[in-house]
């Protein structure tokens, strides 16, 4: 990608943001799509496109935009957050929660494992105390 291309798709980002600020969502969507046509690997354009689609209640399309952004930039916290919002609006709650965990940098499974491990330690400690009490009594 040349410097000119970078300048051009950045201009689409800024112009789209101004249109969103004015409530012109359809025009902003067209702007972001023009930017994507020039720079399809610019993940922020996909995120911005998904945000506009969310404002337009077009959640399935928004979800697809966020998925595309995540293919390009898998660790983008904003993409994970907005992906979760789109999934939630589509009624895909478990997937939405997993996306929110990604956005927060936590894994629900690892959190569950930590809680389970803490519970097992607690139960083991109580069992040891009860066992010792039986020996004494």
MINUKOL-265646 format. One record per atom (N, C-alpha, C, O): x negated, y, z negated. Coordinates in steps of 0.02 Angstrom, whole numbers, padded with zeros to 5 digits, always signed. Each point is the difference from the previous one (the first is absolute). Layout:
residues N
XYZ...
END
This chain:
residues 137
-00043-00059+00000+00043+00059+00000-00045+00062+00000-00048+00004-00038+00063+00041+00080-00040+00061+00004+00022+00050-00053+00053-00007-00031-00095+00059+00022+00016+00053-00047+00066+00033+00019+00040+00018-00043-00029-00009+00109+00062+00031+00024+00060-00041-00022+00050+00028-00022-00054-00094+00029+00056-00042-00020+00014+00008-00074+00058+00004-00021-00111-00002-00020+00009+00009-00072+00036+00065-00014+00048+00002-00039-00071+00052+00069+00032+00065-00009+00074-00002+00021+00043+00027-00034-00030-00060+00089+00068-00001+00027+00047-00039-00046+00055+00023-00015-00075-00082-00008+00047-00037-00043+00006+00031-00069+00051-00007-00032-00103+00041+00009+00006+00037-00063+00051+00057+00008+00037+00016-00046-00037+00014+00104+00049+00054+00014+00071-00028-00003+00046+00034-00024-00036-00095+00049+00066-00031-00003+00020-00012-00073+00058+00008-00018-00106-00029-00024+00014-00009-00071+00024+00065-00032+00052+00001-00033-00089+00052+00045+00018+00065-00030+00066+00027+00026+00041+00025-00038-00032-00030+00103+00063+00025+00030+00059-00040-00027+00052+00028-00016-00060-00094+00011+00053-00042-00027+00017+00018-00072+00058+00002-00019-00109+00011-00022+00011+00019-00070+00040+00065-00004+00044+00008-00042-00060+00040+00085+00037+00063+00001+00073-00011+00019+00045+00030-00029-00034-00074+00078+00069-00016+00020+00038-00034-00057+00059+00014-00011-00091-00059-00024+00031-00033-00057+00018+00051-00053+00055-00002-00028-00099+00050+00015+00012+00052-00050+00062+00041+00018+00035+00025-00044-00022-00019+00109+00058+00038+00024+00062-00043+00006+00053+00024+00019-00060-00089-00036+00058-00045+00005+00013-00025+00070+00053-00028+00013-00100+00038+00032+00008-00021+00070-00029-00071+00009-00053-00008+00031+00087-00041-00057-00028-00068-00003-00006-00033+00069-00050-00033+00013+00099+00041+00029-00004-00031+00067-00058+00029+00039-00036-00036+00035+00026+00102-00039-00055+00032+00035-00067-00022-00029-00049-00011+00036+00047+00004-00102-00062-00024-00033-00015-00072+00022-00058-00017+00013+00109-00024-00008-00008-00069+00023-00030-00001+00070-00047-00038+00013+00074+00079+00031-00026+00004+00069-00073+00022-00001-00041-00025+00039+00025+00072-00082-00068+00026-00006-00048-00056-00022-00053-00009+00029+00072-00028-00081-00043-00054-00024-00007-00055+00052-00054-00029+00007+00107+00016+00030-00004-00052+00052-00047+00022+00056-00034-00042+00029+00033+00106-00013-00048+00025+00050-00072-00009-00026-00044-00020+00038+00034+00034-00101-00066-00010-00030-00021-00072+00001-00058-00016+00014+00105-00029-00029-00014-00072+00000-00018-00024+00071-00042-00044+00008+00075+00073+00042-00016-00018+00069-00072+00017+00017-00032-00036+00039+00006+00089-00068-00069+00021+00012-00048-00040-00044-00054-00020+00022+00073+00010-00085-00044-00032-00049+00038-00054-00039+00018+00010-00057-00006-00068+00088+00040-00052-00032-00033-00030-00063+00034-00034-00038-00098+00046+00028-00034-00027-00059-00008+00052-00056-00039-00011-00047+00074+00066+00052-00002+00052-00052+00055-00018-00050+00059+00014+00012-00079-00045-00068+00050-00026-00047+00045+00053-00030+00058-00013-00016-00084+00074+00008+00040+00053-00030+00060+00019+00044+00054+00016-00025-00063-00019+00091+00057+00014+00044+00055-00052-00010+00059+00016+00001-00079-00079-00011+00050-00053-00013+00035+00012-00067+00060-00011-00006-00098+00032-00044+00031+00014-00065+00049+00058+00006+00056-00003-00026-00077+00056+00059+00044+00059+00008+00062-00018+00040+00055+00022-00016-00064-00062+00068+00058-00024+00040+00048-00039-00045+00060+00010+00003-00088-00055-00043+00043-00039-00045+00036+00044-00050+00058-00013-00017-00091+00065-00007+00033+00047-00046+00059+00035+00031+00053+00008-00031-00061+00013+00093+00055+00033+00035+00058-00049+00011+00058+00017-00009-00075-00078+00029+00052-00050+00011+00037-00016-00065+00060-00014+00001-00095+00017-00057+00032-00009-00065+00050+00056-00013+00055-00012-00024-00075+00074+00039+00046+00057-00008+00062-00008+00044+00054+00024-00017-00062-00057+00074+00055-00011+00046+00039-00063-00015+00044-00020+00039-00059-00012-00096+00033-00063-00020-00009-00056+00050+00043-00044+00007-00099+00044+00028-00017-00052+00048-00054-00044-00031-00058+00001+00022+00078-00037-00074-00048-00035-00043-00037-00057+00034-00059-00012-00015+00092-00024+00059-00033-00055+00034-00058+00026+00044-00054-00029+00001+00067+00083+00034-00052+00030+00041-00055+00030-00044-00059-00003+00017+00079+00032-00073-00049+00028-00046-00045-00055-00026-00061+00008-00004+00091-00064-00015-00039-00058-00025-00051-00021+00052-00058-00014-00016+00078+00012+00079-00046-00020+00054-00058+00050+00006-00057-00020+00013+00072+00084-00021-00053+00051+00003-00051-00009-00056-00060+00004+00010+00086-00016-00070-00045-00009-00057-00041-00064+00007-00059-00003-00019+00090-00049+00047-00038-00062+00013-00057+00013+00049-00055-00025-00008+00070+00065+00059-00053+00017+00049-00056+00039-00033-00059-00013+00012+00077+00060-00054-00051+00039-00037-00043-00045-00043-00061+00009-00004+00092-00059-00028-00037-00045-00043-00044-00049+00039-00050-00024-00026+00069+00010+00087-00044-00041+00043-00065+00038+00014-00054-00030+00004+00061+00095+00004-00057+00042+00017-00041+00015-00063-00062-00002+00001+00097+00018-00056-00033+00021-00062+00033-00038-00058+00044+00026-00034-00065-00089+00022+00034-00043-00049+00000+00024-00072+00040-00023-00040-00084+00069+00022-00005+00022-00070+00031+00068-00012-00010+00030-00053+00048-00004+00101+00029+00067-00009+00058-00004-00050+00052-00031+00014-00060+00064-00070+00049-00001-00054+00067+00031+00021+00053-00024-00018-00056+00079+00057+00062+00032+00022+00039-00046+00047+00061-00005-00006-00096-00029+00050+00034-00046+00046+00035-00055-00039+00056-00019+00016-00090-00008-00067+00031-00052-00042+00061+00027-00037+00051-00034-00005-00057+00094-00021+00056+00030-00037+00061+00009+00044+00055-00021-00017-00065+00053+00075+00056+00013+00044+00027-00064+00032+00060-00006+00013-00104-00042-00001+00021-00067+00023+00048-00030-00052+00051-00029+00018-00069+00036-00082+00043-00025-00053+00068+00034-00001+00051-00032-00011-00050+00097+00023+00063+00037+00001+00044-00026+00057+00060-00012-00010-00089+00003+00069+00038-00026+00057+00027-00069-00015+00059-00015+00014-00101-00028-00043+00023-00067-00017+00056+00002-00051+00049-00038+00005-00055+00082-00054+00052+00006-00051+00066+00022+00032+00053-00027-00017-00056+00074+00063+00061+00024+00033+00031-00055+00044+00060+00001+00014-00101-00048+00007+00024-00056+00040+00024-00058-00044+00022-00052+00026-00026+00061-00092+00022-00052-00046-00050-00056-00010+00017-00052-00028-00078+00061+00050-00053-00050-00008-00040+00016-00063-00058+00021+00004+00090-00032-00061-00027+00025-00063-00066-00033-00022-00046+00034-00022+00041-00100+00029-00062-00033-00021-00059+00024+00042-00054+00013-00027+00064-00005+00092-00054+00025+00043-00015+00073-00017-00058+00021+00002+00110+00016-00019-00010+00071-00019-00042+00004-00064-00046+00041-00003+00061-00083-00046-00039+00001-00062-00073-00018+00013-00045+00028-00030+00034-00077+00074-00068-00019+00017-00037+00059+00034-00059+00011-00013+00095+00025+00056-00030+00059+00033-00016+00054-00052-00052+00033+00005+00097-00023-00053-00014+00050-00052-00061-00021-00042-00040+00042-00019+00034-00107+00006-00059-00024-00036-00063+00016+00040-00051+00021-00029+00053-00030+00094-00058+00016+00042-00015+00075-00004-00058+00021-00003+00111+00019+00004-00009+00073-00003-00033+00021-00066-00040+00046-00002+00059-00080-00051-00028+00015-00066-00067-00033-00012-00035+00016-00048+00016-00061+00093-00063-00035-00009+00004-00057-00049-00051-00022-00026+00111-00002+00013+00009-00057-00044+00033-00057+00038+00032+00011+00051-00040-00068-00076+00032-00059+00028+00048-00027-00052-00019-00012-00057+00081+00003+00077+00050-00026-00047-00022-00068-00026+00008-00015-00060-00034-00027+00103-00020-00066-00020-00056+00003-00053+00002-00036-00050-00051+00078+00061-00055+00005-00048+00025+00028-00067-00023-00020-00053+00069+00066+00056+00029+00026-00061+00037-00055-00037-00006-00007-00060+00045-00033+00097+00036-00055-00029-00048-00051-00031+00012-00027-00054-00067+00015+00090-00051-00046-00027-00030+00026-00065-00010-00038-00047-00003+00102+00044-00028+00030-00061+00050-00007-00057-00020-00016-00056+00084+00029+00069+00050-00006-00053+00006-00072-00023+00006-00014-00060-00007-00032+00107+00005-00071-00017-00060-00022-00041+00008-00036-00050-00067+00058+00069-00061-00017-00036+00003+00028-00072-00018-00034-00048+00040+00096+00041+00006+00030-00066+00051-00038-00043-00011-00011-00060+00066-00010+00091+00051-00038-00036-00028-00067-00023+00012-00021-00057-00049-00013+00101-00029-00065-00018-00049+00008-00057-00001-00042-00046-00040+00094+00047-00047+00012-00055+00038+00011-00066-00020-00025-00052+00074+00062+00057+00040+00015-00060+00031-00064-00027-00001-00013-00061+00030-00028+00106+00030-00063-00021-00053-00046-00029+00011-00033-00051-00070+00030+00082-00055-00041-00025-00020+00023-00070-00011-00041-00044+00006+00105+00035-00018+00027-00066+00052-00018-00053-00018-00019-00056+00081+00025+00073+00053-00017-00048-00001-00075-00015+00009-00020-00057-00020-00021+00108-00003-00072-00009-00057-00019-00047+00008-00043-00043-00066+00075+00053-00057-00014-00044+00015+00018-00072-00017-00038-00046+00050+00094+00035+00018+00022-00068+00048-00050-00031-00008-00019-00058+00059-00003+00096+00049-00048-00025-00033-00067-00015+00015-00032-00050-00060+00011+00093-00035-00063-00009-00042+00002-00063-00001-00047-00040-00035+00103+00031-00041+00009-00060+00044+00000-00063-00019-00026-00052+00077+00057+00057+00046+00004-00057+00025-00070-00018+00010-00015-00059+00001-00028+00110+00023-00068-00013-00055-00040-00036+00014-00041-00043-00077+00054+00062-00055-00035-00032-00005+00017-00074-00014-00043-00042+00025+00108+00027-00006+00024-00068+00057-00026-00042-00010-00021-00058+00070+00021+00085+00059-00017-00038+00012-00071-00003+00049-00021-00031
END
